[in-house]
Amino acid sequence: MWLQGSRRLSSNGRLWTAPTTHYLLKSNPKMSVADSVPSRMPLEPKVTAVAPLDTDQAKWIGLKQIHYTDQDGKKRVWESAERKTRGASGIDAVAILAILRSKTNAFPLSTVVIEQYRPAIDKFVIELPAGLIDKGETAEQAAIRELEEETGYKAEKVTESSPIVFSDPGMSNANMKLVVASVPMNDQLEMPDSKLDVGEHIVKRVIPLDKLNATLKVYDEKGYVVDARLAHLATGYDIAQRIGSGAFP
């Protein structure tokens, strides 16, 4: 089943993208996870040129050479990248795990993820809603704002907020927090409009939590890239479910 926002080939072989919204796998009990994932990538955008960039010309990222002494007393040198946007909070960004729940159990416990083109790898990436923290914001305030901007969903409350974590400490000091937000709905799944800035191209997807890991694997098979943090979360949830049911070896 294809809903708005899906990318697919039309009958004449041309690629098209319907207006952005989202899908829920329970809509058709006979539909497989594979059927619900777009099978082709858009012809655009694409990387057209790549060139070296001097640190003093970079607007968002800086490079540092770090001199340190290791555990054996040996002097070593390390290269590191860092964001230039970090504010007084000391936190670069926030990722949001939104828990979508029906008060009448009209749809399964779900979350929302986004598809977004990332020029650094020239592919569409499946990831959690996320964003940088604005000046004067807490991570939790930024999470509520970013969730509504990227997906249209308004969080009722923040239920969890992680410690500061680092995404790739071997290469960068970039850090973030994971914020879990509760998005209850009175009955059926609601489909609010996103509030994207000019130049933002984001497609949102609502996926039942118990189908998340399987859906991400299908995305990977069809040429998308899955963000490592989302993949780890989905794998952990899947393992926890199997342990709870006694099915984990």
VEXGUMI-411092 format. One record per residue (C-alpha): x, y, z. Coordinates in steps of 0.25 Angstrom, whole numbers, plus 5000, padded with zeros to 4 digits. Layout:
REM residues N
XYZ;...
END
This chain:
REM residues 249
500050005000;500550144996;500150265003;500550415002;502050435003;502450304996;503450304985;503150204974;503150184959;501850214952;501250134941;502050204930;503350174938;503550314943;503850344958;502950434966;502750474980;501350494986;501150604997;501750575010;501050495021;501250355027;500750215027;500450115037;500649965035;499349915042;498549985031;498649855022;498849725030;499249655017;500349755014;501749715017;502849805023;503549805009;502249855002;502249975011;503650035008;503950114996;504750034986;505450134978;506150264981;505850404975;506650444963;506950574971;507650624979;509050574977;510450624979;511050694967;512450724972;513350704984;514550784988;515550804999;515150905010;516050985019;515650995033;515651145033;514651145021;513651045029;512451105035;511950985043;513050895046;514450915051;515750825051;516650815063;518050745065;518050695079;519350655086;519250565097;520050465106;519550315106;519450215117;520950175114;521450315115;521550325100;521250455093;520250445082;519450535072;518050525069;517150595059;515750625063;514550705057;513550785065;512350865063;512451025063;510951035067;511050985082;510451085091;510551105106;509750975110;510950895105;510050805097;510050805081;508750735078;507550655082;506950535076;505450505079;504850365081;503350405080;502350295086;501050305078;499950235086;498450225084;497550235097;496650135091;497650045085;497250085071;498650065066;499849995071;500950065079;501750135069;502850235067;503150335056;504450335047;504850425036;505450405022;506450515019;507550535008;508950545014;509950605005;511150555013;510850415008;509950454996;508850365000;507450375007;507550335022;506550285031;506650345045;505950395057;505450545057;506650625062;507250765062;508250865068;507850935081;507551075079;508151185088;507451195102;506751055100;506850935108;507050795101;505650765105;505050895099;505850875086;505250735085;503850775086;504050885076;504850795066;503750685067;502650785063;503450855052;503950725046;502650635048;501550725052;501350645065;501250725078;501750645090;500950645103;502150625111;503550585112;503650445119;505150425118;506350505115;507750435114;509050475119;509950545109;510450445099;511450445088;511150395074;512550365068;513650395079;514750345071;514650455061;513850565067;513450625081;511950645075;510950615086;509450605088;508350555097;507250455094;505850515098;504650415099;503350495097;501950445099;500950475088;499550415092;498350415083;496950405087;496650295076;497150285062;498450315057;498550465054;499250525042;499750665046;500550755035;501950775037;502550915039;503750905031;504651025028;504951065013;505950975008;505650855017;505150735010;504650625020;503750515019;503150455032;502750315034;501950255046;502350115049;501850015059;503049995069;502949845068;503149855053;504249965054;505449875053;504849785041;504549915034;505849975035;506549845029;505649865017;506050005016;507449965016;507149855005;506549964996;507750054996;507450145008;508350175019;507950145033;508550245044;509350165054;508650215066;507250185061;507750045057;508350015071;507050065077;506149975068;507149855070;507049875085;505549885085;505449755077;506449675086;505649725098;504349675092;504949545089;505549525103;504249565109;503549455101;504549355104;504949345089;506349395090;507349285089;
END
